[in-house]
Amino acid sequence: MRPECSFTDYFVIASGRNPRQTAAIWDEVHTQLKQEARLLPASVDGMREGAWIIADYLDVVLHVFTPEARAYYRLEDLWSDVPAVDLDAAAV
């Protein structure tokens, strides 16, 4: 995200099929980061609704969307001037 954005280095954008799945994705990421790296987010929002869960880890901001919310907010289009970094899920 830098130098286009001053508040974080990376956005991680993921999708679940429905609010229950977005919550499960968030729960797993949160648990793994807490256990493995001892990282806790500075803030988290959207857990109640589940359409867009956002967790701010300062250097990284995690976004977990339902398909409808992801299509509506279109972060990839909004930040299209920032180079994307694709991760192979099997390697992570």
HELIX and SHEET records of a PDB file:
HELIX    1   1 PRO A   19  GLU A   36  1                                  18    
HELIX    2   2 PRO A   67  TYR A   73  1                                   7    
HELIX    3   3 LEU A   75  LEU A   78  1                                   4    
SHEET    1   A 4 TYR A  10  SER A  15  0                                        
SHEET    2   A 4 VAL A  60  PHE A  65  1                                        
SHEET    3   A 4 TRP A  52  ASP A  56 -1                                        
SHEET    4   A 4 SER A  43  ASP A  45 -1                                        
END                                                                             
